[in-house]
Amino acid sequence: MIGAVVRGEGPLDPSPHLAQLGRVGAIRFRGFDVPDLDAFATVVRAAGAPLPYDFGSSPRTAAGAGVYTSTDYPPAETIPQHHEMSYTADWPRLLWMWCAVPATHGGETPLADGSSVYARLPASLRRRWEAKGIRYVRNFTGDLDLPWQRAFETDDRAELERRIAARGLRAEWRGREHLRTSEIRPATLEHPVHGPVWFNQAHLFHPSSLPEEVREAMLDLFAPDDLPRTATFGDGTPLPEDDLAEVRLAFDAETVSEPWTEAEVVVVDNTWVTHGRRPFRGPRRVYVAMTHGERS
């Protein structure tokens, strides 16, 4: 079972509890005095230096001190399970979330054990994906999805080029404001405690994640590699849609969730445990920060 609850009062120092993350995957801190963004940022810094959301894939708003809105996607949308930034080589090891205002209805952040997802998938599927890897393609045009300025958190082209090189991305300009990047990543990785983990975001990037009418409209407008984002096997061949359906079923079977409580802080072992978001009604304010786990 993923997750443990730590209850307390007064200021929160998460450091004494982080050793159990390797066993429980996620810790919910409830009842502590975390009244505002500054207090949440202090909690995060007690465990590690906050990371920028550089090369992010979802719309977020910076709140300062390395803290961001969890996502700016509309309330009616479901965000499927994923490891944060598993589509790139430099992913955060720890994901931190703080709930300022719980939704009136829904809005949970479900979790799933990536090693159990791996074990649930057919061995033939795992072998196929592990042999080929996953190629992620992103097109930054400013018309659909994020513009490159927001994704890379800079509007300076020289700085953009530096960040692209630092990440080892393949990149090409296909127009003055049209940047295409691609990167080939493994479909799985080896967690130091739990063994092989299903660690990719192919099912999010692939157009089959879109509602059917949206997908048809997008494919009428764009060639596959011109979509705002897409995923193929590492050799460029298409991902079988039957495989993607199996992956989604495996995540569904392994997902657990609990409602948010006000001022609750959750820390997740992002290399082992995935997260998502359920649709909601009413106000909901959840913030996120990312670290590699080292003390600053």
BALOBA-1460 file (C-alpha; in Angstrom, 3 decimals):
// residues 296
<rec num="1" residu="m" x="0.000" y="0.000" z="0.000"/>
<rec num="2" residu="i" x="1.388" y="3.365" z="-1.052"/>
<rec num="3" residu="g" x="1.507" y="6.222" z="1.435"/>
<rec num="4" residu="a" x="1.804" y="6.946" z="5.149"/>
<rec num="5" residu="v" x="0.309" y="9.712" z="7.289"/>
<rec num="6" residu="v" x="2.297" y="11.704" z="9.846"/>
<rec num="7" residu="r" x="0.226" y="13.879" z="12.183"/>
<rec num="8" residu="g" x="1.584" y="16.687" z="14.302"/>
<rec num="9" residu="e" x="1.325" y="20.319" z="15.215"/>
<rec num="10" residu="g" x="3.512" y="23.394" z="15.065"/>
<rec num="11" residu="p" x="6.115" y="23.976" z="12.322"/>
<rec num="12" residu="l" x="6.874" y="21.047" z="10.045"/>
<rec num="13" residu="d" x="10.394" y="19.668" z="9.672"/>
<rec num="14" residu="p" x="10.067" y="16.746" z="7.246"/>
<rec num="15" residu="s" x="13.711" y="15.657" z="7.469"/>
<rec num="16" residu="p" x="13.338" y="13.001" z="10.237"/>
<rec num="17" residu="h" x="10.609" y="11.263" z="8.249"/>
<rec num="18" residu="l" x="12.158" y="11.126" z="4.787"/>
<rec num="19" residu="a" x="14.065" y="7.899" z="5.458"/>
<rec num="20" residu="q" x="10.777" y="5.983" z="5.301"/>
<rec num="21" residu="l" x="9.999" y="7.217" z="1.761"/>
<rec num="22" residu="g" x="11.859" y="4.229" z="0.342"/>
<rec num="23" residu="r" x="9.349" y="1.989" z="2.135"/>
<rec num="24" residu="v" x="6.063" y="3.914" z="1.777"/>
<rec num="25" residu="g" x="6.559" y="5.958" z="-1.410"/>
<rec num="26" residu="a" x="4.643" y="9.024" z="-0.201"/>
<rec num="27" residu="i" x="4.127" y="10.765" z="3.133"/>
<rec num="28" residu="r" x="1.165" y="12.961" z="4.046"/>
<rec num="29" residu="f" x="1.874" y="15.528" z="6.764"/>
<rec num="30" residu="r" x="-1.342" y="16.636" z="8.436"/>
<rec num="31" residu="g" x="-2.076" y="19.018" z="11.290"/>
<rec num="32" residu="f" x="1.203" y="20.920" z="11.102"/>
<rec num="33" residu="d" x="1.442" y="24.696" z="10.928"/>
<rec num="34" residu="v" x="1.973" y="25.357" z="7.212"/>
<rec num="35" residu="p" x="-0.214" y="28.435" z="6.737"/>
<rec num="36" residu="d" x="1.185" y="29.985" z="3.565"/>
<rec num="37" residu="l" x="3.560" y="29.708" z="0.619"/>
<rec num="38" residu="d" x="6.528" y="30.985" z="2.617"/>
<rec num="39" residu="a" x="6.019" y="28.261" z="5.213"/>
<rec num="40" residu="f" x="5.745" y="25.619" z="2.485"/>
<rec num="41" residu="a" x="8.946" y="26.866" z="0.826"/>
<rec num="42" residu="t" x="10.691" y="26.595" z="4.206"/>
<rec num="43" residu="v" x="9.519" y="22.977" z="4.538"/>
<rec num="44" residu="v" x="10.932" y="22.136" z="1.108"/>
<rec num="45" residu="r" x="14.272" y="23.840" z="1.751"/>
<rec num="46" residu="a" x="14.711" y="21.822" z="4.948"/>
<rec num="47" residu="a" x="15.125" y="18.757" z="2.732"/>
<rec num="48" residu="g" x="16.675" y="20.035" z="-0.481"/>
<rec num="49" residu="a" x="17.263" y="22.905" z="-2.866"/>
<rec num="50" residu="p" x="14.114" y="23.628" z="-4.935"/>
<rec num="51" residu="l" x="14.498" y="22.965" z="-8.659"/>
<rec num="52" residu="p" x="13.260" y="25.180" z="-11.497"/>
<rec num="53" residu="y" x="10.473" y="23.821" z="-13.698"/>
<rec num="54" residu="d" x="12.786" y="23.922" z="-16.711"/>
<rec num="55" residu="f" x="11.538" y="21.984" z="-19.783"/>
<rec num="56" residu="g" x="8.177" y="21.474" z="-18.087"/>
<rec num="57" residu="s" x="5.272" y="19.945" z="-19.995"/>
<rec num="58" residu="s" x="2.213" y="21.392" z="-18.241"/>
<rec num="59" residu="p" x="1.109" y="24.998" z="-17.722"/>
<rec num="60" residu="r" x="2.103" y="26.267" z="-14.278"/>
<rec num="61" residu="t" x="2.501" y="29.649" z="-12.642"/>
<rec num="62" residu="a" x="5.589" y="30.467" z="-10.593"/>
<rec num="63" residu="a" x="4.676" y="31.501" z="-7.040"/>
<rec num="64" residu="g" x="8.247" y="32.326" z="-5.950"/>
<rec num="65" residu="a" x="11.000" y="30.532" z="-3.999"/>
<rec num="66" residu="g" x="10.898" y="27.495" z="-6.309"/>
<rec num="67" residu="v" x="7.169" y="26.926" z="-5.767"/>
<rec num="68" residu="y" x="4.624" y="26.627" z="-8.609"/>
<rec num="69" residu="t" x="0.920" y="26.034" z="-9.038"/>
<rec num="70" residu="s" x="0.435" y="22.297" z="-9.404"/>
<rec num="71" residu="t" x="-1.114" y="22.782" z="-12.852"/>
<rec num="72" residu="d" x="-3.183" y="25.375" z="-14.659"/>
<rec num="73" residu="y" x="-5.198" y="22.849" z="-16.651"/>
<rec num="74" residu="p" x="-9.001" y="23.392" z="-16.445"/>
<rec num="75" residu="p" x="-10.833" y="21.783" z="-13.492"/>
<rec num="76" residu="a" x="-12.826" y="19.381" z="-15.690"/>
<rec num="77" residu="e" x="-9.701" y="17.691" z="-17.068"/>
<rec num="78" residu="t" x="-8.172" y="14.507" z="-15.659"/>
<rec num="79" residu="i" x="-4.386" y="14.392" z="-15.518"/>
<rec num="80" residu="p" x="-3.297" y="10.745" z="-15.957"/>
<rec num="81" residu="q" x="-0.736" y="9.061" z="-13.748"/>
<rec num="82" residu="h" x="2.888" y="9.965" z="-14.443"/>
<rec num="83" residu="h" x="6.307" y="10.378" z="-12.867"/>
<rec num="84" residu="e" x="7.159" y="14.081" z="-12.939"/>
<rec num="85" residu="m" x="9.390" y="14.809" z="-15.970"/>
<rec num="86" residu="s" x="10.108" y="11.152" z="-16.712"/>
<rec num="87" residu="y" x="10.339" y="12.198" z="-20.376"/>
<rec num="88" residu="t" x="13.773" y="13.735" z="-19.798"/>
<rec num="89" residu="a" x="17.102" y="12.758" z="-18.269"/>
<rec num="90" residu="d" x="17.023" y="15.185" z="-15.324"/>
<rec num="91" residu="w" x="13.873" y="14.441" z="-13.356"/>
<rec num="92" residu="p" x="13.239" y="15.495" z="-9.733"/>
<rec num="93" residu="r" x="13.707" y="12.693" z="-7.205"/>
<rec num="94" residu="l" x="11.243" y="14.187" z="-4.724"/>
<rec num="95" residu="l" x="7.953" y="15.912" z="-5.473"/>
<rec num="96" residu="w" x="6.436" y="18.207" z="-2.820"/>
<rec num="97" residu="m" x="2.800" y="19.345" z="-2.753"/>
<rec num="98" residu="w" x="0.923" y="21.666" z="-0.400"/>
<rec num="99" residu="c" x="-2.842" y="22.159" z="-0.320"/>
<rec num="100" residu="a" x="-3.830" y="25.755" z="0.459"/>
<rec num="101" residu="v" x="-7.515" y="25.192" z="-0.427"/>
<rec num="102" residu="p" x="-9.077" y="21.746" z="-1.007"/>
<rec num="103" residu="a" x="-11.640" y="21.439" z="-3.789"/>
<rec num="104" residu="t" x="-15.307" y="21.388" z="-2.866"/>
<rec num="105" residu="h" x="-15.657" y="18.110" z="-4.725"/>
<rec num="106" residu="g" x="-12.966" y="15.884" z="-6.278"/>
<rec num="107" residu="g" x="-9.500" y="17.207" z="-7.079"/>
<rec num="108" residu="e" x="-7.625" y="14.345" z="-5.436"/>
<rec num="109" residu="t" x="-4.006" y="13.665" z="-6.393"/>
<rec num="110" residu="p" x="-4.030" y="9.880" z="-6.917"/>
<rec num="111" residu="l" x="-0.830" y="7.857" z="-6.570"/>
<rec num="112" residu="a" x="0.361" y="4.577" z="-8.075"/>
<rec num="113" residu="d" x="3.293" y="2.236" z="-7.425"/>
<rec num="114" residu="g" x="5.415" y="2.237" z="-10.593"/>
<rec num="115" residu="s" x="7.000" y="-1.132" z="-9.750"/>
<rec num="116" residu="s" x="3.562" y="-2.736" z="-9.400"/>
<rec num="117" residu="v" x="2.524" y="-1.210" z="-12.733"/>
<rec num="118" residu="y" x="5.638" y="-2.759" z="-14.277"/>
<rec num="119" residu="a" x="4.846" y="-6.178" z="-12.783"/>
<rec num="120" residu="r" x="1.236" y="-6.024" z="-13.998"/>
<rec num="121" residu="l" x="2.185" y="-5.483" z="-17.648"/>
<rec num="122" residu="p" x="2.720" y="-8.497" z="-19.958"/>
<rec num="123" residu="a" x="6.358" y="-9.550" z="-20.181"/>
<rec num="124" residu="s" x="6.276" y="-9.369" z="-23.987"/>
<rec num="125" residu="l" x="5.148" y="-5.735" z="-23.849"/>
<rec num="126" residu="r" x="7.864" y="-4.851" z="-21.334"/>
<rec num="127" residu="r" x="10.555" y="-6.493" z="-23.484"/>
<rec num="128" residu="r" x="9.374" y="-4.642" z="-26.573"/>
<rec num="129" residu="w" x="9.391" y="-1.223" z="-24.882"/>
<rec num="130" residu="e" x="12.649" y="-1.810" z="-23.013"/>
<rec num="131" residu="a" x="14.413" y="-2.880" z="-26.217"/>
<rec num="132" residu="k" x="13.370" y="0.188" z="-28.202"/>
<rec num="133" residu="g" x="13.011" y="2.959" z="-25.639"/>
<rec num="134" residu="i" x="10.712" y="5.962" z="-26.059"/>
<rec num="135" residu="r" x="11.215" y="8.968" z="-28.330"/>
<rec num="136" residu="y" x="9.481" y="12.129" z="-27.097"/>
<rec num="137" residu="v" x="8.850" y="14.922" z="-29.607"/>
<rec num="138" residu="r" x="7.700" y="18.422" z="-28.692"/>
<rec num="139" residu="n" x="6.837" y="21.319" z="-30.993"/>
<rec num="140" residu="f" x="6.887" y="24.757" z="-29.395"/>
<rec num="141" residu="t" x="5.055" y="27.212" z="-31.653"/>
<rec num="142" residu="g" x="3.168" y="29.473" z="-29.268"/>
<rec num="143" residu="d" x="-0.149" y="28.504" z="-30.892"/>
<rec num="144" residu="l" x="-0.873" y="25.229" z="-29.087"/>
<rec num="145" residu="d" x="0.552" y="23.884" z="-25.843"/>
<rec num="146" residu="l" x="3.376" y="25.817" z="-24.157"/>
<rec num="147" residu="p" x="5.610" y="28.295" z="-26.012"/>
<rec num="148" residu="w" x="9.330" y="27.628" z="-25.606"/>
<rec num="149" residu="q" x="9.701" y="30.756" z="-23.470"/>
<rec num="150" residu="r" x="7.393" y="29.292" z="-20.834"/>
<rec num="151" residu="a" x="8.594" y="25.702" z="-21.073"/>
<rec num="152" residu="f" x="12.248" y="26.681" z="-20.600"/>
<rec num="153" residu="e" x="11.546" y="29.644" z="-18.286"/>
<rec num="154" residu="t" x="13.559" y="32.087" z="-20.393"/>
<rec num="155" residu="d" x="13.001" y="34.391" z="-23.352"/>
<rec num="156" residu="d" x="16.735" y="34.672" z="-24.067"/>
<rec num="157" residu="r" x="17.715" y="32.508" z="-27.044"/>
<rec num="158" residu="a" x="21.313" y="32.151" z="-25.935"/>
<rec num="159" residu="e" x="20.138" y="30.868" z="-22.556"/>
<rec num="160" residu="l" x="17.656" y="28.609" z="-24.324"/>
<rec num="161" residu="e" x="20.446" y="27.077" z="-26.403"/>
<rec num="162" residu="r" x="22.512" y="26.540" z="-23.253"/>
<rec num="163" residu="r" x="19.644" y="24.731" z="-21.534"/>
<rec num="164" residu="i" x="18.960" y="22.590" z="-24.582"/>
<rec num="165" residu="a" x="22.630" y="21.556" z="-24.723"/>
<rec num="166" residu="a" x="22.755" y="20.878" z="-20.977"/>
<rec num="167" residu="r" x="19.819" y="18.492" z="-21.306"/>
<rec num="168" residu="g" x="21.258" y="16.741" z="-24.335"/>
<rec num="169" residu="l" x="18.157" y="17.432" z="-26.400"/>
<rec num="170" residu="r" x="18.032" y="17.240" z="-30.149"/>
<rec num="171" residu="a" x="16.577" y="20.544" z="-31.321"/>
<rec num="172" residu="e" x="15.867" y="22.340" z="-34.567"/>
<rec num="173" residu="w" x="14.250" y="25.624" z="-35.520"/>
<rec num="174" residu="r" x="11.482" y="25.102" z="-38.078"/>
<rec num="175" residu="g" x="10.565" y="28.766" z="-38.222"/>
<rec num="176" residu="r" x="11.402" y="31.835" z="-36.202"/>
<rec num="177" residu="e" x="9.160" y="30.790" z="-33.303"/>
<rec num="178" residu="h" x="8.786" y="27.066" z="-34.024"/>
<rec num="179" residu="l" x="11.226" y="24.980" z="-31.997"/>
<rec num="180" residu="r" x="11.142" y="21.176" z="-32.179"/>
<rec num="181" residu="t" x="12.903" y="19.048" z="-29.575"/>
<rec num="182" residu="s" x="13.263" y="15.303" z="-29.327"/>
<rec num="183" residu="e" x="14.817" y="12.972" z="-26.806"/>
<rec num="184" residu="i" x="15.072" y="9.196" z="-26.500"/>
<rec num="185" residu="r" x="14.618" y="7.830" z="-22.999"/>
<rec num="186" residu="p" x="14.314" y="4.347" z="-21.472"/>
<rec num="187" residu="a" x="10.817" y="2.992" z="-20.899"/>
<rec num="188" residu="t" x="11.779" y="1.686" z="-17.447"/>
<rec num="189" residu="l" x="14.397" y="2.200" z="-14.771"/>
<rec num="190" residu="e" x="15.762" y="0.326" z="-11.791"/>
<rec num="191" residu="h" x="14.713" y="1.723" z="-8.418"/>
<rec num="192" residu="p" x="17.389" y="1.083" z="-5.746"/>
<rec num="193" residu="v" x="14.841" y="-0.519" z="-3.393"/>
<rec num="194" residu="h" x="11.932" y="-1.758" z="-5.488"/>
<rec num="195" residu="g" x="13.570" y="-2.951" z="-8.679"/>
<rec num="196" residu="p" x="12.208" y="-2.236" z="-12.157"/>
<rec num="197" residu="v" x="9.724" y="0.644" z="-12.456"/>
<rec num="198" residu="w" x="7.528" y="1.576" z="-15.420"/>
<rec num="199" residu="f" x="9.021" y="5.034" z="-15.887"/>
<rec num="200" residu="n" x="7.824" y="6.919" z="-18.952"/>
<rec num="201" residu="q" x="5.128" y="9.311" z="-20.114"/>
<rec num="202" residu="a" x="4.422" y="7.778" z="-23.502"/>
<rec num="203" residu="h" x="0.738" y="7.297" z="-22.676"/>
<rec num="204" residu="l" x="0.432" y="11.057" z="-21.929"/>
<rec num="205" residu="f" x="2.381" y="12.297" z="-24.960"/>
<rec num="206" residu="h" x="0.768" y="9.910" z="-27.446"/>
<rec num="207" residu="p" x="-2.259" y="11.369" z="-29.302"/>
<rec num="208" residu="s" x="-4.398" y="8.460" z="-28.059"/>
<rec num="209" residu="s" x="-4.499" y="10.332" z="-24.728"/>
<rec num="210" residu="l" x="-6.701" y="12.986" z="-26.363"/>
<rec num="211" residu="p" x="-10.502" y="12.793" z="-26.653"/>
<rec num="212" residu="e" x="-11.317" y="11.104" z="-29.968"/>
<rec num="213" residu="e" x="-12.785" y="14.185" z="-31.640"/>
<rec num="214" residu="v" x="-9.781" y="16.307" z="-30.589"/>
<rec num="215" residu="r" x="-7.356" y="13.653" z="-31.760"/>
<rec num="216" residu="e" x="-9.019" y="13.415" z="-35.182"/>
<rec num="217" residu="a" x="-8.969" y="17.186" z="-35.588"/>
<rec num="218" residu="m" x="-5.295" y="17.405" z="-34.592"/>
<rec num="219" residu="l" x="-4.249" y="14.632" z="-36.968"/>
<rec num="220" residu="d" x="-6.149" y="16.367" z="-39.762"/>
<rec num="221" residu="l" x="-4.086" y="19.502" z="-39.098"/>
<rec num="222" residu="f" x="-0.663" y="18.051" z="-38.295"/>
<rec num="223" residu="a" x="1.667" y="15.297" z="-39.427"/>
<rec num="224" residu="p" x="2.486" y="13.026" z="-36.446"/>
<rec num="225" residu="d" x="5.864" y="14.664" z="-35.721"/>
<rec num="226" residu="d" x="4.311" y="18.155" z="-35.996"/>
<rec num="227" residu="l" x="1.855" y="17.596" z="-33.145"/>
<rec num="228" residu="p" x="2.509" y="19.778" z="-30.090"/>
<rec num="229" residu="r" x="3.759" y="16.605" z="-28.410"/>
<rec num="230" residu="t" x="3.910" y="12.957" z="-29.340"/>
<rec num="231" residu="a" x="5.739" y="9.734" z="-28.496"/>
<rec num="232" residu="t" x="7.046" y="6.863" z="-30.599"/>
<rec num="233" residu="f" x="9.457" y="4.017" z="-30.046"/>
<rec num="234" residu="g" x="13.066" y="5.129" z="-29.985"/>
<rec num="235" residu="d" x="13.552" y="4.043" z="-33.605"/>
<rec num="236" residu="g" x="10.634" y="6.237" z="-34.714"/>
<rec num="237" residu="t" x="8.140" y="3.412" z="-35.233"/>
<rec num="238" residu="p" x="4.631" y="3.917" z="-33.817"/>
<rec num="239" residu="l" x="3.672" y="2.747" z="-30.359"/>
<rec num="240" residu="p" x="1.004" y="0.020" z="-30.612"/>
<rec num="241" residu="e" x="-2.290" y="1.378" z="-29.326"/>
<rec num="242" residu="d" x="-3.091" y="-2.006" z="-27.772"/>
<rec num="243" residu="d" x="0.089" y="-1.593" z="-25.698"/>
<rec num="244" residu="l" x="-0.979" y="1.881" z="-24.591"/>
<rec num="245" residu="a" x="-4.384" y="0.536" z="-23.573"/>
<rec num="246" residu="e" x="-2.636" y="-2.129" z="-21.451"/>
<rec num="247" residu="v" x="-0.500" y="0.547" z="-19.790"/>
<rec num="248" residu="r" x="-3.550" y="2.632" z="-18.898"/>
<rec num="249" residu="l" x="-5.335" y="-0.409" z="-17.470"/>
<rec num="250" residu="a" x="-2.299" y="-1.225" z="-15.337"/>
<rec num="251" residu="f" x="-2.242" y="2.304" z="-13.924"/>
<rec num="252" residu="d" x="-5.986" y="2.167" z="-13.237"/>
<rec num="253" residu="a" x="-5.549" y="-1.065" z="-11.297"/>
<rec num="254" residu="e" x="-2.729" y="0.307" z="-9.119"/>
<rec num="255" residu="t" x="-4.037" y="3.825" z="-8.400"/>
<rec num="256" residu="v" x="-5.088" y="4.902" z="-4.892"/>
<rec num="257" residu="s" x="-6.221" y="8.310" z="-3.672"/>
<rec num="258" residu="e" x="-7.297" y="10.305" z="-0.642"/>
<rec num="259" residu="p" x="-9.007" y="13.698" z="-0.430"/>
<rec num="260" residu="w" x="-6.823" y="16.697" z="0.307"/>
<rec num="261" residu="t" x="-7.061" y="18.401" z="3.696"/>
<rec num="262" residu="e" x="-6.293" y="22.072" z="4.254"/>
<rec num="263" residu="a" x="-2.573" y="22.885" z="4.830"/>
<rec num="264" residu="e" x="-1.575" y="19.255" z="4.147"/>
<rec num="265" residu="v" x="1.909" y="18.632" z="2.715"/>
<rec num="266" residu="v" x="2.657" y="15.524" z="0.646"/>
<rec num="267" residu="v" x="6.124" y="14.385" z="-0.415"/>
<rec num="268" residu="v" x="6.460" y="11.682" z="-3.084"/>
<rec num="269" residu="d" x="9.367" y="9.471" z="-4.160"/>
<rec num="270" residu="n" x="9.033" y="10.509" z="-7.810"/>
<rec num="271" residu="t" x="11.316" y="7.717" z="-9.059"/>
<rec num="272" residu="w" x="8.980" y="5.052" z="-7.665"/>
<rec num="273" residu="v" x="5.493" y="6.561" z="-7.319"/>
<rec num="274" residu="t" x="3.376" y="8.293" z="-9.958"/>
<rec num="275" residu="h" x="0.755" y="10.987" z="-9.420"/>
<rec num="276" residu="g" x="-2.134" y="12.539" z="-11.345"/>
<rec num="277" residu="r" x="-5.130" y="14.772" z="-10.754"/>
<rec num="278" residu="r" x="-8.847" y="14.089" z="-10.714"/>
<rec num="279" residu="p" x="-11.423" y="16.623" z="-11.976"/>
<rec num="280" residu="f" x="-12.883" y="18.961" z="-9.372"/>
<rec num="281" residu="r" x="-15.519" y="21.548" z="-8.592"/>
<rec num="282" residu="g" x="-15.144" y="24.661" z="-6.503"/>
<rec num="283" residu="p" x="-11.916" y="26.443" z="-5.605"/>
<rec num="284" residu="r" x="-8.755" y="24.334" z="-5.384"/>
<rec num="285" residu="r" x="-5.261" y="25.660" z="-4.745"/>
<rec num="286" residu="v" x="-2.461" y="23.098" z="-4.644"/>
<rec num="287" residu="y" x="1.183" y="24.110" z="-5.038"/>
<rec num="288" residu="v" x="4.223" y="22.048" z="-5.960"/>
<rec num="289" residu="a" x="7.997" y="22.140" z="-5.556"/>
<rec num="290" residu="m" x="10.665" y="19.687" z="-6.693"/>
<rec num="291" residu="t" x="14.006" y="18.648" z="-5.241"/>
<rec num="292" residu="h" x="16.681" y="16.037" z="-5.729"/>
<rec num="293" residu="g" x="16.568" y="15.230" z="-2.029"/>
<rec num="294" residu="e" x="19.917" y="16.606" z="-0.953"/>
<rec num="295" residu="r" x="19.969" y="19.035" z="1.955"/>
<rec num="296" residu="s" x="20.711" y="22.574" z="0.804"/>
